[in-house]
Amino acid sequence: MSDFLADAYLWIKALHIISVVAWMAGLLYLPRLFVYHAEAPIGSDRAAVFKIMERRLLRGIMLPAAIAVFFFGILLAATPGIVDWHRGWIWVKLALVLGLGIFHMRLAAWHRQFVADRVPHSPRFFRIANELPTIALIAIVILVVIKPL
């Protein structure tokens, strides 16, 4: 198995990066949709359109991309010689990725509330929440590229 992982390393890395880009696009866009959804009158045609857009983004893009991120990430981590598990950067990165996974689950929970015509938070809350994945993304890229710890 380790020979396969070593031979396929560049393909696995490429697929991991593609998956990260797709997942991050959703993590950045869905809270913005929630801003507009929270401003839409409950039961309006506009609110109904947001429900559809949110569902398609969550199920059609974000969930498959998140699964792919974790799958290819695990393959990368299992590739011999790729990760020095004694360094701190990998553990901080993994904690941030776990945080993004939890954020994804929160987004799904908020979507379920919107579907039930309950606005879970204010537009301002979602504007602030929209910044969290950006901060995590910046930190993860710096950790992976610079490896400061």
GROMACS elastic network, one bead per residue, 0.5 to 0.9 nm:
[ bonds ]
;  ai    aj funct       b0    kb
    1     4     6  0.51440   500
    1     5     6  0.63035   500
    1     6     6  0.86820   500
    1    79     6  0.89896   500
    2     5     6  0.50106   500
    2     6     6  0.60769   500
    2     7     6  0.85121   500
    2    78     6  0.77957   500
    2    79     6  0.62108   500
    2    80     6  0.65613   500
    3     6     6  0.51165   500
    3     7     6  0.60640   500
    3     8     6  0.84707   500
    3    79     6  0.86003   500
    3    80     6  0.88012   500
    4     7     6  0.51339   500
    4     8     6  0.59588   500
    4     9     6  0.82342   500
    4    79     6  0.88537   500
    5     8     6  0.51094   500
    5     9     6  0.56101   500
    5    12     6  0.80916   500
    5    75     6  0.71366   500
    5    76     6  0.77057   500
    5    78     6  0.77365   500
    5    79     6  0.54332   500
    5    80     6  0.79519   500
    6     9     6  0.50858   500
    6    10     6  0.84589   500
    6    79     6  0.60419   500
    6    80     6  0.71045   500
    6    81     6  0.89013   500
    7    10     6  0.78540   500
    7    11     6  0.87614   500
    8    11     6  0.53719   500
    8    12     6  0.60708   500
    8    13     6  0.85547   500
    9    12     6  0.51359   500
    9    13     6  0.60267   500
    9    14     6  0.85568   500
    9    75     6  0.86291   500
    9    76     6  0.71036   500
    9    79     6  0.74094   500
   10    13     6  0.50140   500
   10    14     6  0.60711   500
   10    15     6  0.85947   500
   11    14     6  0.50790   500
   11    15     6  0.61563   500
   11    16     6  0.84637   500
   12    15     6  0.51699   500
   12    16     6  0.60240   500
   12    17     6  0.86460   500
   12    72     6  0.60248   500
   12    73     6  0.83174   500
   12    75     6  0.73061   500
   12    76     6  0.68594   500
   13    17     6  0.62237   500
   13    18     6  0.86619   500
   13    72     6  0.73002   500
   13    73     6  0.80922   500
   13    75     6  0.89632   500
   13    76     6  0.68879   500
   14    17     6  0.51973   500
   14    18     6  0.62245   500
   14    19     6  0.86072   500
   15    18     6  0.50608   500
   15    19     6  0.60906   500
   15    20     6  0.85508   500
   15    68     6  0.80609   500
   15    69     6  0.82819   500
   15    72     6  0.69625   500
   16    19     6  0.51134   500
   16    20     6  0.61438   500
   16    21     6  0.87090   500
   16    68     6  0.70017   500
   16    69     6  0.55369   500
   16    70     6  0.82737   500
   16    71     6  0.82017   500
   16    72     6  0.51803   500
   16    73     6  0.63387   500
   16    76     6  0.84496   500
   17    21     6  0.62220   500
   17    22     6  0.87201   500
   17    69     6  0.78575   500
   17    72     6  0.89411   500
   18    21     6  0.52275   500
   18    22     6  0.64046   500
   18    23     6  0.87225   500
   18    65     6  0.85541   500
   18    69     6  0.85078   500
   19    22     6  0.51862   500
   19    23     6  0.60893   500
   19    24     6  0.84571   500
   19    64     6  0.84862   500
   19    65     6  0.50405   500
   19    66     6  0.70892   500
   19    67     6  0.85427   500
   19    68     6  0.58650   500
   19    69     6  0.52853   500
   19    72     6  0.84765   500
   20    23     6  0.51117   500
   20    24     6  0.58903   500
   20    25     6  0.83949   500
   20    65     6  0.69888   500
   20    66     6  0.75142   500
   20    68     6  0.82525   500
   20    69     6  0.57931   500
   21    24     6  0.52066   500
   21    25     6  0.61001   500
   21    26     6  0.88150   500
   21    65     6  0.84686   500
   22    25     6  0.51659   500
   22    26     6  0.66147   500
   22    27     6  0.88508   500
   22    61     6  0.69403   500
   22    62     6  0.70204   500
   22    65     6  0.59357   500
   22    66     6  0.83964   500
   23    26     6  0.52780   500
   23    27     6  0.62311   500
   23    28     6  0.86465   500
   23    61     6  0.71027   500
   23    62     6  0.51029   500
   23    63     6  0.77818   500
   23    64     6  0.82891   500
   23    65     6  0.50636   500
   23    66     6  0.57287   500
   23    69     6  0.77840   500
   24    28     6  0.59599   500
   24    29     6  0.83678   500
   24    62     6  0.81328   500
   24    65     6  0.88143   500
   24    66     6  0.89360   500
   24   133     6  0.73531   500
   24   134     6  0.85208   500
   24   137     6  0.80367   500
   25    28     6  0.52550   500
   25    29     6  0.60253   500
   25    30     6  0.84766   500
   25    61     6  0.89323   500
   25    62     6  0.81823   500
   26    29     6  0.50230   500
   26    30     6  0.56864   500
   26    31     6  0.86410   500
   26    57     6  0.65612   500
   26    58     6  0.73627   500
   26    61     6  0.70388   500
   26    62     6  0.55656   500
   27    30     6  0.58219   500
   27    31     6  0.71328   500
   27    62     6  0.75001   500
   27   100     6  0.82323   500
   27   103     6  0.82168   500
   27   104     6  0.68727   500
   27   107     6  0.83457   500
   27   130     6  0.79363   500
   27   133     6  0.64186   500
   27   134     6  0.88758   500
   28    31     6  0.64634   500
   28    32     6  0.71778   500
   28   130     6  0.60834   500
   28   131     6  0.77621   500
   28   132     6  0.85874   500
   28   133     6  0.63621   500
   28   134     6  0.72522   500
   29    32     6  0.52031   500
   29    33     6  0.63911   500
   29    34     6  0.88169   500
   29    57     6  0.87339   500
   29   130     6  0.77957   500
   30    33     6  0.50067   500
   30    34     6  0.62851   500
   30    35     6  0.87959   500
   30    53     6  0.89637   500
   30    54     6  0.65918   500
   30    57     6  0.73765   500
   30    58     6  0.79864   500
   30   107     6  0.75625   500
   30   130     6  0.80983   500
   31    35     6  0.63640   500
   31    36     6  0.89540   500
   31   107     6  0.74555   500
   31   126     6  0.56058   500
   31   127     6  0.70603   500
   31   128     6  0.89061   500
   31   129     6  0.66787   500
   31   130     6  0.51860   500
   31   131     6  0.89644   500
   32    35     6  0.50565   500
   32    36     6  0.67415   500
   32    37     6  0.86628   500
   32   123     6  0.88706   500
   32   126     6  0.69125   500
   32   127     6  0.67352   500
   32   129     6  0.89232   500
   32   130     6  0.64166   500
   33    36     6  0.52890   500
   33    37     6  0.60260   500
   33    38     6  0.85351   500
   33    50     6  0.69557   500
   33    53     6  0.81858   500
   33    54     6  0.71498   500
   33   126     6  0.88419   500
   34    38     6  0.58333   500
   34    39     6  0.84422   500
   34    50     6  0.80334   500
   34    54     6  0.82265   500
   34   110     6  0.85709   500
   34   111     6  0.81074   500
   34   114     6  0.85929   500
   34   121     6  0.89982   500
   34   123     6  0.72154   500
   34   126     6  0.63817   500
   34   127     6  0.86090   500
   35    38     6  0.53334   500
   35    39     6  0.65428   500
   35    40     6  0.89964   500
   35   122     6  0.75659   500
   35   124     6  0.72862   500
   35   125     6  0.81360   500
   35   126     6  0.54786   500
   35   127     6  0.63844   500
   36    39     6  0.51065   500
   36    40     6  0.63591   500
   36    47     6  0.86520   500
   36    50     6  0.80380   500
   36   123     6  0.71387   500
   37    40     6  0.50838   500
   37    41     6  0.81931   500
   37    42     6  0.88111   500
   37    46     6  0.78037   500
   37    47     6  0.58212   500
   37    48     6  0.89752   500
   37    49     6  0.89775   500
   37    50     6  0.59884   500
   37    51     6  0.80404   500
   37   114     6  0.79851   500
   37   119     6  0.83135   500
   37   123     6  0.81891   500
   38    41     6  0.78585   500
   38    42     6  0.85637   500
   38    47     6  0.83791   500
   38   114     6  0.82768   500
   38   119     6  0.60011   500
   38   120     6  0.81892   500
   38   121     6  0.73715   500
   38   122     6  0.63486   500
   38   123     6  0.55946   500
   38   126     6  0.86390   500
   39    42     6  0.89157   500
   39    47     6  0.87675   500
   39   122     6  0.81438   500
   39   123     6  0.65565   500
   40    43     6  0.85821   500
   40    44     6  0.70691   500
   40    45     6  0.88812   500
   40    46     6  0.63221   500
   40    47     6  0.55642   500
   40    50     6  0.88899   500
   41    44     6  0.55122   500
   41    45     6  0.86945   500
   41    46     6  0.77246   500
   41    47     6  0.66505   500
   42    45     6  0.88826   500
   42    46     6  0.88061   500
   42    47     6  0.63121   500
   42    48     6  0.86586   500
   42   114     6  0.89350   500
   42   117     6  0.61369   500
   42   118     6  0.80981   500
   42   119     6  0.83363   500
   43    46     6  0.82169   500
   43    47     6  0.62754   500
   43    48     6  0.69617   500
   43   117     6  0.72289   500
   44    47     6  0.51891   500
   44    48     6  0.63987   500
   44    49     6  0.88029   500
   45    48     6  0.50264   500
   45    49     6  0.63050   500
   45    50     6  0.87660   500
   46    49     6  0.51690   500
   46    50     6  0.63922   500
   46    51     6  0.88141   500
   47    50     6  0.50991   500
   47    51     6  0.63268   500
   47    52     6  0.88798   500
   47   114     6  0.86413   500
   47   117     6  0.88382   500
   48    51     6  0.51340   500
   48    52     6  0.65411   500
   48    53     6  0.88119   500
   48   115     6  0.85386   500
   49    52     6  0.52139   500
   49    53     6  0.62216   500
   49    54     6  0.85863   500
   50    54     6  0.59175   500
   50    55     6  0.84055   500
   51    54     6  0.52257   500
   51    55     6  0.61089   500
   51    56     6  0.86256   500
   51   111     6  0.76462   500
   51   114     6  0.71758   500
   51   115     6  0.62506   500
   52    55     6  0.51809   500
   52    56     6  0.61596   500
   52    57     6  0.85354   500
   53    56     6  0.52786   500
   53    57     6  0.61143   500
   53    58     6  0.85781   500
   54    57     6  0.51201   500
   54    58     6  0.60267   500
   54    59     6  0.84901   500
   54   111     6  0.70785   500
   55    58     6  0.51375   500
   55    59     6  0.59198   500
   55    60     6  0.77557   500
   55   108     6  0.88083   500
   55   111     6  0.76994   500
   56    59     6  0.53535   500
   56    60     6  0.50845   500
   56    61     6  0.72093   500
   56    62     6  0.88397   500
   57    60     6  0.54475   500
   57    61     6  0.52493   500
   57    62     6  0.60949   500
   57    63     6  0.84685   500
   58    61     6  0.59858   500
   58    63     6  0.59425   500
   58    64     6  0.88183   500
   58   104     6  0.88127   500
   58   107     6  0.85969   500
   58   108     6  0.71716   500
   58   111     6  0.88696   500
   59    62     6  0.61555   500
   59    63     6  0.53737   500
   59    64     6  0.72720   500
   60    63     6  0.67517   500
   60    64     6  0.68108   500
   60    65     6  0.87480   500
   61    64     6  0.57928   500
   61    65     6  0.59775   500
   61    66     6  0.85109   500
   62    65     6  0.51188   500
   62    66     6  0.59009   500
   62    67     6  0.85384   500
   62   104     6  0.83086   500
   63    66     6  0.51165   500
   63    67     6  0.61982   500
   63    68     6  0.85800   500
   63   104     6  0.87125   500
   64    67     6  0.51841   500
   64    68     6  0.61807   500
   64    69     6  0.86228   500
   65    68     6  0.50097   500
   65    69     6  0.60496   500
   65    70     6  0.87105   500
   66    70     6  0.63263   500
   66    71     6  0.85300   500
   66   101     6  0.77969   500
   66   104     6  0.87190   500
   67    70     6  0.53575   500
   67    71     6  0.60662   500
   67    72     6  0.86016   500
   68    72     6  0.59127   500
   68    73     6  0.80456   500
   69    72     6  0.55099   500
   69    73     6  0.57577   500
   69    74     6  0.84414   500
   70    74     6  0.59862   500
   70    75     6  0.85657   500
   71    74     6  0.53169   500
   71    75     6  0.64143   500
   71    76     6  0.87948   500
   72    76     6  0.61373   500
   72    77     6  0.85559   500
   73    76     6  0.50344   500
   73    77     6  0.61158   500
   73    78     6  0.85349   500
   74    78     6  0.60818   500
   74    79     6  0.86750   500
   75    78     6  0.50469   500
   75    79     6  0.63002   500
   76    79     6  0.51982   500
   76    80     6  0.86231   500
   76    82     6  0.71826   500
   76    83     6  0.82602   500
   77    80     6  0.78927   500
   77    82     6  0.68453   500
   77    83     6  0.62505   500
   78    81     6  0.88063   500
   78    82     6  0.80450   500
   78    83     6  0.83447   500
   79    82     6  0.59045   500
   79    83     6  0.79125   500
   80    83     6  0.75819   500
   81    84     6  0.72069   500
   83    86     6  0.86925   500
   83    87     6  0.85269   500
   83    90     6  0.75772   500
   84    87     6  0.58239   500
   84    90     6  0.78889   500
   85    88     6  0.77204   500
   85    89     6  0.89600   500
   85    90     6  0.69097   500
   85    91     6  0.79607   500
   86    90     6  0.85715   500
   87    90     6  0.64653   500
   87    91     6  0.77069   500
   87   147     6  0.83679   500
   87   149     6  0.62179   500
   88    91     6  0.54531   500
   88    92     6  0.64229   500
   88    93     6  0.86789   500
   88   147     6  0.83814   500
   88   148     6  0.83099   500
   89    92     6  0.52092   500
   89    93     6  0.60331   500
   89    94     6  0.85547   500
   89   140     6  0.89035   500
   89   143     6  0.56024   500
   89   144     6  0.72594   500
   89   147     6  0.56974   500
   89   148     6  0.66368   500
   90    93     6  0.50130   500
   90    94     6  0.60628   500
   90    95     6  0.85604   500
   90   143     6  0.75161   500
   90   144     6  0.75802   500
   90   147     6  0.81525   500
   90   149     6  0.84712   500
   91    94     6  0.50646   500
   91    95     6  0.61513   500
   91    96     6  0.86385   500
   92    95     6  0.50510   500
   92    96     6  0.62453   500
   92    97     6  0.86675   500
   92   140     6  0.82451   500
   92   143     6  0.79182   500
   92   149     6  0.88957   500
   93    96     6  0.50962   500
   93    97     6  0.61912   500
   93    98     6  0.85698   500
   93   136     6  0.89536   500
   93   139     6  0.78536   500
   93   140     6  0.55477   500
   93   141     6  0.87735   500
   93   143     6  0.65930   500
   93   144     6  0.75577   500
   94    97     6  0.50080   500
   94    98     6  0.60826   500
   94    99     6  0.84833   500
   94   140     6  0.87441   500
   95    98     6  0.50314   500
   95    99     6  0.61452   500
   95   100     6  0.87017   500
   96   100     6  0.62462   500
   96   101     6  0.86315   500
   96   136     6  0.62847   500
   96   137     6  0.85753   500
   96   139     6  0.81974   500
   96   140     6  0.71150   500
   97   101     6  0.62642   500
   97   102     6  0.86996   500
   97   136     6  0.79963   500
   97   140     6  0.80464   500
   98   102     6  0.62982   500
   98   103     6  0.85769   500
   99   102     6  0.50494   500
   99   103     6  0.60960   500
   99   104     6  0.85381   500
   99   136     6  0.84510   500
  100   104     6  0.60607   500
  100   105     6  0.86414   500
  100   132     6  0.86929   500
  100   133     6  0.68753   500
  100   136     6  0.75873   500
  101   105     6  0.63990   500
  101   106     6  0.87487   500
  102   105     6  0.50435   500
  102   106     6  0.62695   500
  102   107     6  0.86599   500
  103   107     6  0.61907   500
  103   108     6  0.86664   500
  103   132     6  0.87211   500
  103   133     6  0.83219   500
  104   107     6  0.50810   500
  104   108     6  0.63598   500
  104   109     6  0.87583   500
  105   108     6  0.50284   500
  105   109     6  0.62509   500
  105   110     6  0.86833   500
  106   110     6  0.61327   500
  106   111     6  0.84842   500
  107   110     6  0.50984   500
  107   111     6  0.61153   500
  107   112     6  0.87070   500
  108   112     6  0.63546   500
  108   113     6  0.88399   500
  109   112     6  0.51219   500
  109   113     6  0.65255   500
  109   114     6  0.88601   500
  110   113     6  0.50440   500
  110   114     6  0.63323   500
  110   115     6  0.86759   500
  110   118     6  0.89872   500
  110   119     6  0.81420   500
  110   120     6  0.62237   500
  110   121     6  0.85438   500
  111   114     6  0.50039   500
  111   115     6  0.61737   500
  111   116     6  0.86683   500
  111   120     6  0.87531   500
  112   116     6  0.63480   500
  112   117     6  0.87895   500
  112   118     6  0.86973   500
  113   116     6  0.50457   500
  113   117     6  0.64159   500
  113   118     6  0.51392   500
  113   119     6  0.64990   500
  113   120     6  0.63114   500
  114   118     6  0.51753   500
  114   119     6  0.55430   500
  114   120     6  0.70992   500
  115   118     6  0.73476   500
  116   119     6  0.85984   500
  119   122     6  0.75497   500
  121   124     6  0.80966   500
  121   125     6  0.60728   500
  121   126     6  0.71075   500
  122   125     6  0.51800   500
  122   126     6  0.66533   500
  122   127     6  0.87935   500
  123   126     6  0.51896   500
  123   127     6  0.62175   500
  123   128     6  0.87905   500
  124   128     6  0.63719   500
  124   129     6  0.86154   500
  125   128     6  0.52542   500
  125   129     6  0.61492   500
  125   130     6  0.85715   500
  126   130     6  0.58991   500
  126   131     6  0.88354   500
  127   130     6  0.51108   500
  127   131     6  0.70987   500
  128   131     6  0.55556   500
  128   132     6  0.73579   500
  129   132     6  0.55055   500
  129   133     6  0.80204   500
  130   133     6  0.67452   500
  130   134     6  0.76872   500
  131   134     6  0.53198   500
  131   135     6  0.64450   500
  131   136     6  0.88639   500
  132   135     6  0.52609   500
  132   136     6  0.62933   500
  132   137     6  0.85990   500
  133   137     6  0.59277   500
  133   138     6  0.85749   500
  134   137     6  0.50331   500
  134   138     6  0.62300   500
  134   139     6  0.86513   500
  135   138     6  0.52723   500
  135   139     6  0.62989   500
  135   140     6  0.86612   500
  136   139     6  0.51443   500
  136   140     6  0.60427   500
  136   141     6  0.86029   500
  137   140     6  0.51313   500
  137   141     6  0.61391   500
  137   142     6  0.85666   500
  138   141     6  0.53652   500
  138   142     6  0.62500   500
  138   143     6  0.86222   500
  139   142     6  0.52245   500
  139   143     6  0.60928   500
  139   144     6  0.86491   500
  140   143     6  0.50491   500
  140   144     6  0.60935   500
  140   145     6  0.84881   500
  141   144     6  0.52165   500
  141   145     6  0.59542   500
  141   146     6  0.80802   500
  142   145     6  0.53228   500
  142   146     6  0.54402   500
  142   147     6  0.70217   500
  142   148     6  0.79960   500
  143   146     6  0.55861   500
  143   148     6  0.63597   500
  143   149     6  0.77838   500
  144   147     6  0.55019   500
  144   148     6  0.87110   500
  145   148     6  0.87057   500
  146   149     6  0.87521   500
